[in-house]
Structure formats: C-alpha cells, structure tokens
Amino acid sequence: MAHRLLVRRFWTLSSKNLRCLPVSSSFSTSLQSSRVPVLSRSLALASLRRAASFNVQDHDDFDVRVIKSELPVLVDFHAQWCGPCKILGPRLEKAVAKQSGKVTMAKVDIDDHTDLAIEYGVSAVPTVIAIRGGDVIDRFVGIKDEDELESFVSKLIGK
C-alpha cells in the first residue's frame, strides 16, 4: 500500500526528472509492471529546499531557514486557537505558491515558540513579517484579502 502511494506521488512529476529501476521480486506480485519510477537523490534534495512553506521547529531552525535564507521569507506568526489565523494561513500559502519559488513561507506557532514571538515584537496574531537577507522589510497584523496579500508578497520579492 505504501509503495503504491509513493508511486502515485512521483507519477505527477515529469518523466525527464525520473529514472526507472527494477523492482525486487517481493514487490513484483503486487505491481502490474516490473519497473517503478524513483526520484534521483539530487532531485529529492532540491525539492526539499524549494518547499513553499514549512513549520519552524526551533530557534536554530529559524536562523538557518529564515535569517540565512537566500530567498525572501514570509513569517506567519499564528496560534492553533486563533480563528483569523486559520483563514489567513491558506490565503498566504496561495499567494506564496503563485510566486513559483521566488519566496518561501515560515509558520511559527507562538505557543510553541514564544521566544521568537517576543524577539520580533508579536503582540497579536496573526502577524506576518517579511524578511529578506535577515532584515525585516515589512509587517502586518490581522487578515488581508487575496489582492492585498499578493501585492505584499510582490513588494517583498521586488516586483
């Protein structure tokens, strides 16, 4: 079952990024074909680096993936109990996805990472901070509609 899910996930990638390897005899009875597409290691690592959004794990993770990032980063300070945060999160992800890898989004739960919230002066959620080259470029608090979010993201990447 897990093998089928992996095949289905990788099936959506273009064939030029895939290579086929023979399947061991233990799997051959459960699959229709004798070859399964497998991602090369470098492609898998590159796709991990280009993830559009990620959850911050700790302060060191924040330093590496946000402060030292080559790409501009939108930092979404949110909380699980926050209703407006649940509305803004998907809108932000959509606006970031439209930029095709020119910007990433870091999600910081203020209940788990209070130190980061205090360090960046977050007093209400949702708070979104735009960071480029380790410097805070812009910020806003509260909900914005999709057009305002797209212009905020465009300003961050310099369009």
KOLFIFI-791772 format. One record per residue: x, y, z of N, C-alpha, C, O, CB in turn; residue number from 1. Coordinates in nm, 3 decimals. Each point is the difference from the previous one (the first is absolute). Glycine has a CB too. Layout:
// KOLFIFI-791772
<<X; Y; Z>; <X; Y; Z>; <X; Y; Z>; <X; Y; Z>; <X; Y; Z>; NUM>,
...
END
This chain:
// KOLFIFI-791772
<<0.082; -0.119; 0.000>; <-0.082; 0.119; 0.000>; <0.087; 0.126; 0.000>; <-0.023; 0.092; -0.079>; <-0.157; -0.219; 0.199>; 1>,
<<0.279; 0.132; -0.031>; <0.087; 0.117; 0.005>; <0.077; 0.016; -0.130>; <0.026; 0.112; -0.045>; <-0.005; -0.140; 0.293>; 2>,
<<0.015; -0.084; -0.308>; <0.072; 0.004; -0.126>; <-0.085; 0.065; -0.109>; <0.050; 0.077; -0.082>; <0.078; -0.283; 0.148>; 3>,
<<-0.255; 0.174; -0.067>; <-0.091; 0.060; -0.099>; <-0.013; 0.150; 0.021>; <-0.006; 0.076; -0.097>; <-0.119; -0.293; 0.082>; 4>,
<<0.119; 0.261; 0.143>; <-0.011; 0.142; 0.027>; <0.124; 0.075; -0.048>; <-0.010; 0.110; -0.054>; <-0.134; -0.161; 0.252>; 5>,
<<0.261; -0.009; -0.179>; <0.122; 0.063; -0.050>; <0.000; 0.009; -0.152>; <0.039; 0.103; -0.057>; <0.083; -0.190; 0.256>; 6>,
<<-0.166; -0.018; -0.264>; <-0.006; 0.000; -0.146>; <-0.097; 0.108; -0.047>; <0.029; 0.072; -0.095>; <0.024; -0.320; 0.087>; 7>,
<<-0.167; 0.259; 0.073>; <-0.100; 0.100; -0.039>; <0.055; 0.141; 0.020>; <-0.023; 0.087; -0.084>; <-0.161; -0.247; 0.145>; 8>,
<<0.257; 0.185; 0.049>; <0.056; 0.132; 0.026>; <0.103; 0.039; -0.105>; <0.000; 0.113; -0.048>; <-0.039; -0.148; 0.292>; 9>,
<<0.126; -0.058; -0.281>; <0.104; 0.030; -0.097>; <-0.050; -0.002; -0.143>; <0.067; 0.053; -0.089>; <0.095; -0.149; 0.247>; 10>,
<<-0.278; 0.038; -0.183>; <-0.056; -0.010; -0.133>; <-0.028; 0.138; -0.059>; <0.009; 0.018; -0.121>; <-0.109; -0.237; 0.183>; 11>,
<<0.068; 0.317; 0.022>; <-0.036; 0.133; -0.048>; <0.120; 0.079; -0.050>; <-0.018; 0.099; -0.071>; <-0.170; -0.102; 0.229>; 12>,
<<0.308; -0.038; -0.124>; <0.119; 0.070; -0.049>; <0.024; -0.034; -0.146>; <-0.041; -0.105; -0.049>; <0.140; 0.103; 0.280>; 13>,
<<-0.032; 0.091; -0.299>; <0.027; -0.025; -0.142>; <0.098; -0.116; -0.016>; <0.083; -0.024; 0.087>; <-0.125; 0.266; -0.138>; 14>,
<<0.032; -0.310; -0.059>; <0.081; -0.120; -0.022>; <0.148; 0.030; -0.015>; <0.082; -0.089; 0.023>; <-0.279; -0.013; -0.132>; 15>,
<<0.235; 0.224; 0.073>; <0.142; 0.029; -0.014>; <0.070; 0.005; 0.136>; <0.122; -0.014; 0.007>; <-0.172; 0.141; -0.216>; 16>,
<<-0.025; -0.106; 0.317>; <0.059; 0.004; 0.133>; <-0.001; -0.136; 0.067>; <0.045; -0.012; 0.115>; <-0.117; 0.247; -0.096>; 17>,
<<0.025; -0.336; -0.086>; <-0.012; -0.132; 0.060>; <0.093; -0.099; -0.069>; <0.036; 0.017; -0.117>; <-0.273; 0.032; 0.178>; 18>,
<<0.276; -0.150; 0.011>; <0.071; -0.111; -0.061>; <-0.063; -0.128; 0.053>; <-0.054; 0.001; 0.111>; <0.272; 0.132; -0.134>; 19>,
<<-0.212; -0.239; -0.051>; <-0.065; -0.125; 0.040>; <0.104; -0.099; 0.049>; <0.107; -0.014; -0.058>; <-0.291; 0.054; -0.108>; 20>,
<<0.150; -0.107; 0.273>; <0.084; -0.105; 0.055>; <-0.083; -0.128; 0.008>; <-0.121; 0.008; 0.020>; <0.260; 0.160; 0.111>; 21>,
<<-0.077; -0.284; -0.146>; <-0.075; -0.124; 0.012>; <-0.051; -0.018; 0.143>; <0.064; 0.042; 0.096>; <0.073; -0.143; -0.280>; 22>,
<<-0.251; 0.038; 0.195>; <-0.062; -0.026; 0.129>; <0.045; -0.137; 0.049>; <0.016; -0.093; -0.079>; <-0.217; 0.238; 0.022>; 23>,
<<0.222; -0.157; 0.187>; <0.038; -0.130; 0.054>; <-0.115; -0.098; -0.014>; <-0.116; 0.040; -0.014>; <0.274; 0.070; 0.177>; 24>,
<<-0.126; -0.238; -0.160>; <-0.102; -0.103; -0.024>; <-0.110; 0.001; 0.104>; <-0.111; -0.046; -0.030>; <0.286; -0.091; -0.077>; 25>,
<<-0.151; 0.187; 0.227>; <-0.104; 0.002; 0.103>; <-0.114; 0.095; -0.035>; <-0.114; -0.022; 0.041>; <0.287; -0.035; 0.128>; 26>,
<<-0.143; 0.163; -0.246>; <-0.104; 0.094; -0.039>; <-0.063; -0.035; -0.135>; <-0.107; 0.052; -0.032>; <0.226; 0.122; 0.163>; 27>,
<<-0.058; -0.259; -0.207>; <-0.046; -0.023; -0.137>; <-0.140; -0.060; -0.004>; <-0.071; 0.020; -0.098>; <0.307; -0.050; 0.029>; 28>,
<<-0.277; -0.043; 0.170>; <-0.133; -0.057; -0.002>; <-0.108; 0.104; 0.026>; <-0.113; -0.016; -0.047>; <0.211; -0.198; 0.124>; 29>,
<<-0.065; 0.321; -0.004>; <-0.101; 0.100; 0.032>; <-0.009; 0.111; -0.104>; <-0.095; 0.078; 0.001>; <0.133; -0.129; 0.238>; 30>,
<<0.059; 0.060; -0.328>; <-0.001; 0.105; -0.101>; <-0.026; -0.057; -0.138>; <0.034; -0.115; -0.029>; <0.124; 0.249; 0.168>; 31>,
<<-0.219; -0.053; -0.223>; <-0.032; -0.045; -0.135>; <0.125; -0.003; -0.088>; <0.013; -0.089; -0.085>; <-0.243; 0.183; 0.111>; 32>,
<<0.320; -0.001; -0.008>; <0.120; 0.005; -0.084>; <0.122; -0.039; 0.083>; <-0.006; -0.006; 0.122>; <-0.098; 0.185; -0.267>; 33>,
<<0.214; -0.204; 0.075>; <0.121; -0.040; 0.070>; <0.094; 0.118; 0.025>; <0.109; -0.018; 0.053>; <-0.130; -0.208; -0.156>; 34>,
<<-0.021; 0.347; 0.064>; <0.085; 0.117; 0.022>; <-0.082; 0.108; 0.069>; <-0.118; 0.019; -0.029>; <0.258; -0.074; -0.174>; 35>,
<<-0.075; 0.124; 0.297>; <-0.066; 0.105; 0.078>; <0.084; 0.126; -0.008>; <0.122; -0.006; 0.015>; <-0.226; -0.165; 0.141>; 36>,
<<0.041; 0.288; -0.180>; <0.077; 0.124; -0.004>; <0.053; 0.034; 0.139>; <-0.071; -0.011; 0.100>; <-0.067; 0.092; -0.294>; 37>,
<<0.265; -0.038; 0.199>; <0.063; 0.038; 0.126>; <0.073; 0.132; -0.022>; <0.070; 0.017; -0.100>; <-0.045; -0.260; 0.172>; 38>,
<<-0.041; 0.336; 0.022>; <0.068; 0.128; -0.012>; <0.149; -0.015; 0.028>; <0.040; -0.077; 0.087>; <-0.249; 0.193; -0.020>; 39>,
<<0.287; -0.044; -0.140>; <0.142; 0.001; 0.031>; <0.021; 0.077; 0.130>; <-0.082; 0.083; 0.037>; <0.143; -0.096; -0.284>; 40>,
<<0.048; -0.015; 0.316>; <0.026; 0.061; 0.130>; <0.012; 0.152; -0.011>; <-0.050; 0.073; 0.086>; <0.164; -0.283; -0.013>; 41>,
<<-0.048; 0.258; -0.176>; <0.018; 0.145; -0.014>; <-0.132; 0.071; -0.024>; <-0.021; 0.111; 0.050>; <0.249; -0.151; -0.139>; 42>,
<<-0.318; -0.022; 0.012>; <-0.130; 0.060; -0.024>; <-0.080; 0.006; 0.129>; <-0.068; 0.100; 0.026>; <0.072; -0.184; -0.262>; 43>,
<<0.001; -0.021; 0.316>; <-0.072; -0.003; 0.126>; <0.051; 0.109; 0.094>; <-0.080; 0.067; 0.066>; <0.042; -0.314; -0.094>; 44>,
<<0.168; 0.266; 0.036>; <0.056; 0.104; 0.086>; <-0.036; 0.139; -0.050>; <-0.029; 0.089; 0.080>; <0.216; -0.242; -0.022>; 45>,
<<-0.185; 0.172; -0.189>; <-0.036; 0.130; -0.056>; <-0.145; 0.034; 0.027>; <-0.033; 0.115; 0.028>; <0.205; -0.147; -0.206>; 46>,
<<-0.259; -0.067; 0.170>; <-0.142; 0.027; 0.027>; <-0.023; 0.033; 0.146>; <-0.091; 0.077; 0.032>; <0.029; -0.230; -0.219>; 47>,
<<0.140; 0.095; 0.277>; <-0.012; 0.034; 0.141>; <0.041; 0.144; 0.025>; <-0.063; 0.069; 0.081>; <0.106; -0.307; -0.021>; 48>,
<<0.061; 0.285; -0.128>; <0.046; 0.136; 0.018>; <-0.100; 0.101; -0.053>; <-0.007; 0.112; 0.050>; <0.241; -0.195; -0.064>; 49>,
<<-0.310; 0.045; -0.088>; <-0.092; 0.092; -0.064>; <-0.141; -0.008; 0.056>; <-0.094; 0.051; -0.062>; <0.232; -0.069; -0.140>; 50>,
<<-0.155; -0.043; 0.317>; <-0.134; -0.010; 0.057>; <-0.056; 0.141; 0.020>; <0.070; 0.088; 0.051>; <-0.012; -0.308; 0.064>; 51>,
<<-0.182; 0.241; -0.155>; <-0.061; 0.133; 0.007>; <-0.022; 0.046; 0.142>; <0.013; 0.119; 0.030>; <-0.122; -0.165; -0.247>; 52>,
<<0.075; -0.046; 0.308>; <-0.021; 0.038; 0.139>; <0.047; -0.111; 0.092>; <0.006; -0.117; -0.038>; <-0.202; 0.259; -0.028>; 53>,
<<0.230; -0.103; 0.187>; <0.049; -0.097; 0.098>; <-0.032; 0.049; 0.141>; <-0.017; 0.120; 0.023>; <0.201; -0.192; -0.180>; 54>,
<<-0.192; -0.021; 0.250>; <-0.020; 0.032; 0.141>; <0.136; 0.013; 0.066>; <0.087; -0.085; -0.017>; <-0.308; -0.036; 0.022>; 55>,
<<0.240; 0.227; 0.070>; <0.125; 0.022; 0.071>; <0.004; -0.095; 0.119>; <-0.096; -0.008; 0.077>; <0.106; 0.251; -0.150>; 56>,
<<0.101; -0.315; 0.088>; <0.014; -0.100; 0.107>; <0.057; 0.058; 0.129>; <-0.045; -0.036; 0.109>; <0.075; -0.135; -0.286>; 57>,
<<0.069; 0.259; 0.166>; <0.064; 0.061; 0.116>; <0.074; 0.126; -0.044>; <-0.004; 0.037; -0.118>; <0.027; -0.263; 0.233>; 58>,
<<0.044; 0.291; -0.022>; <0.069; 0.126; -0.030>; <0.113; -0.021; -0.101>; <0.020; 0.084; -0.088>; <-0.077; -0.001; 0.318>; 59>,
<<0.131; -0.194; -0.218>; <0.107; -0.028; -0.097>; <-0.055; -0.023; -0.140>; <0.058; 0.045; -0.098>; <0.077; -0.145; 0.282>; 60>,
<<-0.248; 0.030; -0.192>; <-0.066; -0.023; -0.129>; <-0.041; 0.134; -0.062>; <0.014; 0.020; -0.120>; <-0.096; -0.247; 0.198>; 61>,
<<0.031; 0.317; 0.005>; <-0.040; 0.133; -0.046>; <0.121; 0.075; -0.056>; <-0.009; 0.062; -0.106>; <-0.177; -0.057; 0.276>; 62>,
<<0.298; -0.010; -0.098>; <0.121; 0.069; -0.047>; <0.046; -0.052; -0.135>; <0.034; 0.077; -0.089>; <0.033; -0.042; 0.326>; 63>,
<<-0.066; -0.167; -0.252>; <0.050; -0.060; -0.123>; <-0.096; 0.022; -0.117>; <0.043; 0.038; -0.109>; <0.076; -0.209; 0.246>; 64>,
<<-0.248; 0.148; -0.116>; <-0.096; 0.000; -0.110>; <-0.063; 0.135; -0.030>; <-0.057; 0.019; -0.107>; <0.013; -0.252; 0.165>; 65>,
<<0.053; 0.327; 0.037>; <-0.060; 0.132; -0.021>; <0.107; 0.108; -0.008>; <0.012; 0.068; -0.101>; <-0.220; -0.144; 0.221>; 66>,
<<0.285; 0.092; -0.014>; <0.099; 0.108; 0.006>; <0.108; -0.017; -0.105>; <0.039; 0.097; -0.064>; <-0.085; -0.074; 0.307>; 67>,
<<0.096; -0.144; -0.262>; <0.108; -0.026; -0.095>; <-0.049; -0.044; -0.138>; <0.079; -0.044; -0.083>; <0.063; -0.017; 0.277>; 68>,
<<-0.271; 0.073; -0.218>; <-0.057; -0.041; -0.128>; <0.043; 0.093; -0.112>; <0.007; 0.121; 0.017>; <-0.202; -0.219; 0.104>; 69>,
<<0.222; 0.039; -0.237>; <0.032; 0.079; -0.118>; <-0.126; 0.063; -0.059>; <0.006; 0.104; -0.065>; <0.190; -0.253; 0.019>; 70>,
<<-0.310; 0.084; 0.069>; <-0.128; 0.050; -0.050>; <-0.067; 0.087; 0.106>; <0.024; -0.018; 0.119>; <-0.049; -0.186; -0.266>; 71>,
<<-0.060; 0.298; 0.105>; <-0.082; 0.072; 0.097>; <-0.096; -0.098; 0.068>; <-0.043; -0.098; -0.060>; <0.060; 0.312; -0.077>; 72>,
<<-0.050; -0.185; 0.264>; <-0.085; -0.090; 0.078>; <-0.112; 0.079; 0.064>; <0.022; 0.106; 0.060>; <0.173; -0.259; -0.016>; 73>,
<<-0.318; 0.100; -0.058>; <-0.113; 0.052; 0.075>; <-0.011; -0.084; 0.126>; <-0.007; -0.123; -0.008>; <-0.115; 0.203; -0.202>; 74>,
<<0.120; -0.017; 0.327>; <-0.012; -0.072; 0.126>; <-0.140; 0.023; 0.054>; <-0.037; 0.113; 0.031>; <0.286; -0.091; 0.018>; 75>,
<<-0.325; -0.130; -0.038>; <-0.137; 0.005; 0.048>; <-0.002; -0.042; 0.147>; <0.012; -0.119; 0.031>; <-0.103; 0.069; -0.263>; 76>,
<<0.077; 0.148; 0.322>; <-0.015; -0.030; 0.142>; <-0.148; -0.025; 0.026>; <-0.083; 0.088; -0.020>; <0.286; 0.055; 0.083>; 77>,
<<-0.236; -0.264; -0.019>; <-0.139; -0.040; 0.018>; <-0.016; -0.082; 0.127>; <0.097; -0.028; 0.070>; <-0.131; 0.031; -0.319>; 78>,
<<-0.091; -0.042; 0.278>; <-0.030; -0.088; 0.112>; <-0.112; -0.095; -0.042>; <-0.085; 0.034; -0.082>; <0.156; 0.143; 0.251>; 79>,
<<-0.070; -0.296; -0.111>; <-0.103; -0.101; -0.033>; <-0.140; 0.048; 0.036>; <-0.095; -0.032; -0.071>; <0.265; -0.146; 0.108>; 80>,
<<-0.184; 0.254; 0.069>; <-0.131; 0.044; 0.050>; <-0.051; 0.126; -0.070>; <-0.111; 0.044; 0.027>; <0.170; -0.144; 0.192>; 81>,
<<0.019; 0.158; -0.308>; <-0.031; 0.128; -0.064>; <-0.084; -0.021; -0.127>; <0.048; -0.058; -0.098>; <0.166; 0.155; 0.190>; 82>,
<<-0.338; -0.050; -0.089>; <-0.089; -0.011; -0.116>; <0.050; 0.074; -0.123>; <0.005; -0.058; -0.108>; <-0.190; 0.034; 0.267>; 83>,
<<0.222; 0.153; -0.145>; <0.051; 0.073; -0.117>; <0.126; -0.063; -0.060>; <0.023; 0.010; -0.120>; <-0.120; 0.196; 0.219>; 84>,
<<0.179; -0.271; -0.014>; <0.121; -0.066; -0.050>; <-0.036; -0.114; -0.094>; <0.070; -0.024; -0.099>; <0.052; 0.086; 0.310>; 85>,
<<-0.229; -0.132; -0.180>; <-0.044; -0.112; -0.083>; <-0.052; 0.047; -0.135>; <0.002; -0.075; -0.097>; <-0.059; -0.052; 0.305>; 86>,
<<0.011; 0.250; -0.214>; <-0.046; 0.058; -0.127>; <0.119; 0.053; -0.079>; <0.008; -0.020; -0.121>; <-0.230; 0.079; 0.225>; 87>,
<<0.313; 0.009; -0.036>; <0.114; 0.063; -0.068>; <0.101; -0.101; -0.052>; <0.057; 0.020; -0.107>; <-0.089; 0.178; 0.253>; 88>,
<<0.057; -0.307; -0.073>; <0.102; -0.098; -0.038>; <-0.013; -0.051; -0.143>; <0.096; 0.009; -0.076>; <-0.089; -0.075; 0.312>; 89>,
<<-0.123; 0.013; -0.275>; <-0.016; -0.047; -0.138>; <0.014; 0.111; -0.105>; <0.050; -0.023; -0.110>; <-0.198; -0.155; 0.199>; 90>,
<<0.104; 0.298; -0.055>; <0.015; 0.112; -0.093>; <0.147; 0.032; -0.023>; <0.043; 0.025; -0.112>; <-0.265; 0.068; 0.188>; 91>,
<<0.300; -0.092; 0.033>; <0.143; 0.025; -0.012>; <0.069; -0.107; -0.084>; <0.081; 0.031; -0.087>; <-0.085; 0.083; 0.309>; 92>,
<<-0.030; -0.241; -0.195>; <0.061; -0.110; -0.075>; <-0.031; 0.012; -0.149>; <0.085; -0.028; -0.084>; <-0.104; -0.119; 0.286>; 93>,
<<-0.102; 0.189; -0.234>; <-0.039; 0.018; -0.140>; <0.080; 0.113; -0.065>; <0.046; -0.013; -0.113>; <-0.277; -0.072; 0.168>; 94>,
<<0.247; 0.196; 0.017>; <0.075; 0.113; -0.054>; <0.147; -0.036; -0.019>; <0.062; 0.042; -0.098>; <-0.222; 0.116; 0.211>; 95>,
<<0.217; -0.235; -0.021>; <0.139; -0.043; -0.011>; <0.016; -0.099; -0.116>; <0.098; 0.007; -0.074>; <-0.065; 0.028; 0.323>; 96>,
<<-0.127; -0.127; -0.264>; <0.006; -0.100; -0.107>; <-0.004; 0.066; -0.138>; <0.061; -0.051; -0.094>; <-0.173; -0.115; 0.246>; 97>,
<<0.041; 0.277; -0.165>; <-0.008; 0.070; -0.129>; <0.134; 0.059; -0.043>; <0.019; 0.031; -0.118>; <-0.256; 0.020; 0.169>; 98>,
<<0.330; -0.035; 0.043>; <0.129; 0.062; -0.032>; <0.102; -0.101; -0.054>; <0.113; 0.039; -0.031>; <-0.159; 0.129; 0.209>; 99>,
<<0.010; -0.293; -0.191>; <0.082; -0.104; -0.063>; <0.141; -0.011; 0.056>; <0.098; 0.001; -0.075>; <-0.231; 0.036; -0.129>; 100>,
<<0.145; -0.046; 0.335>; <0.130; -0.023; 0.062>; <0.085; 0.123; 0.022>; <0.116; -0.012; 0.037>; <-0.125; -0.204; -0.140>; 101>,
<<-0.046; 0.337; 0.081>; <0.077; 0.122; 0.023>; <-0.005; 0.045; 0.146>; <0.074; 0.089; 0.040>; <-0.121; -0.024; -0.275>; 102>,
<<-0.041; -0.126; 0.313>; <-0.017; 0.034; 0.141>; <-0.044; -0.126; 0.074>; <-0.067; -0.086; -0.057>; <0.007; 0.329; 0.001>; 103>,
<<0.096; -0.254; 0.184>; <-0.047; -0.111; 0.082>; <-0.078; 0.055; 0.118>; <-0.001; 0.120; 0.027>; <0.198; -0.262; -0.096>; 104>,
<<-0.264; 0.050; 0.139>; <-0.082; 0.040; 0.113>; <0.033; -0.087; 0.120>; <-0.002; -0.123; -0.009>; <-0.182; 0.199; -0.145>; 105>,
<<0.215; -0.012; 0.265>; <0.028; -0.069; 0.125>; <-0.120; 0.019; 0.093>; <-0.050; 0.111; 0.015>; <0.302; -0.079; -0.041>; 106>,
<<-0.297; -0.141; 0.087>; <-0.113; 0.006; 0.093>; <0.053; -0.018; 0.141>; <0.065; -0.100; 0.031>; <-0.226; 0.010; -0.206>; 107>,
<<0.132; 0.187; 0.261>; <0.047; -0.004; 0.138>; <-0.121; 0.001; 0.093>; <-0.076; 0.097; 0.003>; <0.291; 0.022; -0.065>; 108>,
<<-0.232; -0.226; 0.138>; <-0.107; -0.008; 0.100>; <0.048; 0.074; 0.124>; <0.100; -0.040; 0.061>; <-0.186; -0.184; -0.151>; 109>,
<<0.017; 0.332; 0.128>; <0.047; 0.083; 0.111>; <-0.007; -0.072; 0.134>; <0.073; 0.035; 0.093>; <-0.146; 0.164; -0.220>; 110>,
<<-0.012; -0.299; 0.139>; <-0.007; -0.075; 0.124>; <0.121; -0.091; 0.017>; <0.045; -0.025; 0.112>; <-0.294; 0.033; -0.124>; 111>,
<<0.302; -0.059; -0.098>; <0.119; -0.086; 0.003>; <0.130; 0.078; -0.001>; <0.100; -0.045; 0.054>; <-0.233; -0.128; -0.171>; 112>,
<<0.132; 0.292; 0.055>; <0.122; 0.079; -0.017>; <-0.021; 0.143; 0.050>; <0.010; 0.096; -0.076>; <0.055; -0.238; -0.122>; 113>,
<<-0.094; 0.152; 0.326>; <-0.025; 0.130; 0.063>; <0.121; 0.091; -0.012>; <-0.014; 0.121; -0.016>; <-0.145; -0.230; 0.174>; 114>,
<<0.279; 0.051; -0.150>; <0.123; 0.080; -0.009>; <0.010; 0.074; -0.133>; <0.041; 0.116; -0.003>; <0.071; -0.279; 0.156>; 115>,
<<-0.148; 0.097; -0.262>; <0.003; 0.065; -0.131>; <-0.105; 0.110; -0.010>; <0.025; 0.106; -0.057>; <0.059; -0.320; -0.044>; 116>,
<<-0.203; 0.188; 0.157>; <-0.106; 0.101; -0.002>; <0.042; 0.124; 0.077>; <-0.026; 0.112; -0.044>; <-0.146; -0.294; 0.027>; 117>,
<<0.237; 0.165; 0.131>; <0.047; 0.114; 0.079>; <0.112; 0.072; -0.074>; <0.002; 0.123; -0.003>; <-0.066; -0.241; 0.216>; 118>,
<<0.156; 0.043; -0.270>; <0.113; 0.060; -0.071>; <-0.045; 0.088; -0.116>; <0.062; 0.103; -0.027>; <0.076; -0.301; 0.091>; 119>,
<<-0.246; 0.159; -0.132>; <-0.048; 0.076; -0.116>; <-0.119; 0.090; 0.033>; <-0.067; 0.051; -0.090>; <0.147; -0.236; -0.054>; 120>,
<<-0.106; 0.205; 0.273>; <-0.102; 0.096; 0.043>; <-0.142; -0.037; -0.039>; <-0.081; 0.087; -0.028>; <0.254; 0.082; 0.011>; 121>,
<<-0.203; -0.298; 0.016>; <-0.135; -0.045; -0.034>; <-0.088; 0.013; 0.125>; <0.023; -0.068; 0.100>; <0.066; -0.092; -0.278>; 122>,
<<-0.190; 0.247; 0.170>; <-0.090; 0.020; 0.114>; <-0.141; -0.047; -0.031>; <-0.084; -0.009; 0.090>; <0.223; 0.202; -0.018>; 123>,
<<-0.167; -0.224; -0.199>; <-0.131; -0.050; -0.041>; <0.020; -0.095; -0.117>; <0.097; 0.011; -0.075>; <-0.214; 0.202; 0.154>; 124>,
<<0.024; -0.304; -0.093>; <0.006; -0.093; -0.114>; <-0.127; 0.014; -0.082>; <-0.106; 0.030; 0.055>; <0.251; -0.192; 0.075>; 125>,
<<-0.136; 0.140; -0.260>; <0.118; -0.034; -0.078>; <0.087; 0.123; -0.027>; <-0.049; 0.110; -0.026>; <-0.080; -0.296; -0.078>; 126>,
<<0.259; 0.164; 0.111>; <0.098; 0.102; -0.039>; <0.088; -0.061; -0.108>; <0.051; -0.111; 0.015>; <-0.054; 0.220; 0.216>; 127>,
<<0.021; -0.036; -0.338>; <0.085; -0.047; -0.110>; <0.115; 0.099; -0.016>; <-0.020; 0.121; -0.011>; <-0.177; -0.234; -0.107>; 128>,
<<0.318; 0.058; 0.117>; <0.120; 0.082; -0.014>; <0.075; -0.044; -0.125>; <0.021; -0.119; -0.022>; <-0.004; 0.152; 0.274>; 129>,
<<0.021; 0.064; -0.334>; <0.077; -0.027; -0.122>; <0.148; 0.021; 0.030>; <0.040; 0.108; 0.044>; <-0.234; -0.038; -0.192>; 130>,
<<0.275; -0.175; 0.124>; <0.143; 0.006; 0.028>; <0.078; -0.030; -0.127>; <-0.025; -0.099; -0.069>; <-0.014; 0.030; 0.309>; 131>,
<<0.136; 0.157; -0.270>; <0.089; -0.022; -0.115>; <0.143; 0.024; 0.047>; <0.030; 0.107; 0.055>; <-0.211; -0.037; -0.223>; 132>,
<<0.268; -0.168; 0.148>; <0.139; 0.014; 0.040>; <0.019; 0.015; 0.150>; <0.098; 0.061; 0.044>; <-0.056; 0.040; -0.264>; 133>,
<<-0.133; -0.155; 0.299>; <0.009; 0.009; 0.145>; <-0.059; 0.127; 0.059>; <-0.005; 0.014; 0.122>; <0.206; -0.151; -0.140>; 134>,
<<-0.246; 0.230; -0.067>; <-0.057; 0.127; 0.046>; <-0.151; 0.002; -0.018>; <-0.052; -0.051; -0.100>; <0.267; 0.167; 0.044>; 135>,
<<-0.285; -0.057; 0.152>; <-0.145; 0.016; -0.010>; <-0.028; 0.112; -0.101>; <0.046; 0.113; 0.015>; <-0.082; -0.193; 0.226>; 136>,
<<-0.040; 0.044; -0.344>; <-0.033; 0.096; -0.106>; <-0.134; 0.067; 0.026>; <-0.014; 0.121; -0.015>; <0.146; -0.258; -0.148>; 137>,
<<-0.231; 0.057; 0.204>; <-0.135; 0.052; 0.020>; <-0.076; -0.097; 0.091>; <0.045; -0.112; 0.023>; <-0.044; 0.228; -0.249>; 138>,
<<-0.115; -0.073; 0.277>; <-0.083; -0.085; 0.085>; <-0.144; 0.048; -0.002>; <-0.028; 0.115; -0.033>; <0.227; -0.164; 0.180>; 139>,
<<-0.290; -0.041; -0.111>; <-0.139; 0.039; 0.022>; <-0.061; -0.093; 0.103>; <0.047; -0.111; 0.023>; <-0.067; 0.200; -0.259>; 140>,
<<-0.088; -0.040; 0.298>; <-0.074; -0.076; 0.101>; <-0.144; -0.009; -0.047>; <-0.057; 0.099; -0.044>; <0.211; -0.023; 0.233>; 141>,
<<-0.212; -0.196; -0.179>; <-0.140; -0.020; -0.037>; <-0.016; -0.064; -0.136>; <0.097; -0.046; -0.062>; <-0.153; 0.241; 0.200>; 142>,
<<-0.067; -0.198; -0.183>; <-0.033; -0.065; -0.127>; <0.007; 0.101; -0.113>; <-0.035; 0.117; 0.016>; <-0.113; -0.282; 0.103>; 143>,
<<0.195; 0.118; -0.233>; <-0.002; 0.078; -0.124>; <-0.065; -0.085; -0.108>; <0.004; -0.123; 0.006>; <0.205; 0.253; 0.060>; 144>,
<<-0.270; -0.065; -0.165>; <-0.059; -0.078; -0.109>; <0.111; -0.043; -0.096>; <0.115; 0.041; 0.013>; <-0.334; 0.085; 0.009>; 145>,
<<0.182; -0.209; -0.117>; <0.099; -0.062; -0.089>; <0.077; 0.102; -0.084>; <0.120; -0.016; -0.022>; <-0.266; -0.185; 0.014>; 146>,
<<0.080; 0.306; -0.037>; <0.068; 0.103; -0.080>; <0.105; 0.073; 0.082>; <0.111; 0.026; -0.048>; <-0.318; 0.002; -0.090>; 147>,
<<0.173; 0.006; 0.262>; <0.095; 0.068; 0.088>; <0.120; -0.090; 0.031>; <0.113; 0.046; 0.007>; <-0.301; 0.088; 0.092>; 148>,
<<0.161; -0.264; -0.079>; <0.108; -0.095; 0.027>; <0.094; -0.014; -0.119>; <0.122; -0.005; 0.016>; <-0.274; -0.117; 0.141>; 149>,
<<0.094; 0.116; -0.277>; <0.083; -0.011; -0.120>; <0.089; 0.123; -0.018>; <0.116; -0.013; -0.038>; <-0.293; -0.130; -0.069>; 150>,
<<0.124; 0.261; 0.135>; <0.082; 0.121; -0.012>; <0.106; 0.004; 0.109>; <0.110; 0.050; -0.023>; <-0.304; 0.072; -0.080>; 151>,
<<0.164; -0.172; 0.223>; <0.096; -0.007; 0.109>; <0.116; -0.093; -0.038>; <0.117; 0.034; 0.022>; <-0.300; 0.010; 0.146>; 152>,
<<0.150; -0.160; -0.224>; <0.103; -0.097; -0.042>; <0.080; 0.056; -0.117>; <0.122; -0.015; -0.004>; <-0.267; -0.176; 0.082>; 153>,
<<0.079; 0.254; -0.173>; <0.070; 0.059; -0.115>; <0.098; 0.107; 0.044>; <0.111; 0.010; -0.054>; <-0.309; -0.057; -0.090>; 154>,
<<0.159; 0.127; 0.242>; <0.090; 0.104; 0.053>; <0.122; -0.064; 0.065>; <0.111; 0.053; -0.010>; <-0.307; 0.100; 0.049>; 155>,
<<0.177; -0.268; 0.027>; <0.111; -0.069; 0.066>; <0.103; -0.050; -0.101>; <0.121; 0.009; 0.025>; <-0.276; -0.077; 0.159>; 156>,
<<0.108; 0.015; -0.297>; <0.094; -0.054; -0.098>; <0.050; 0.106; -0.097>; <0.086; -0.028; -0.084>; <-0.200; -0.192; 0.105>; 157>,
<<0.061; 0.342; -0.010>; <0.052; 0.110; -0.080>; <-0.068; 0.018; -0.133>; <0.061; 0.055; -0.092>; <0.149; -0.092; 0.202>; 158>,
<<-0.332; -0.006; -0.125>; <-0.073; 0.021; -0.127>; <-0.063; 0.136; -0.004>; <-0.065; 0.036; -0.099>; <0.019; -0.278; 0.083>; 159>,
END
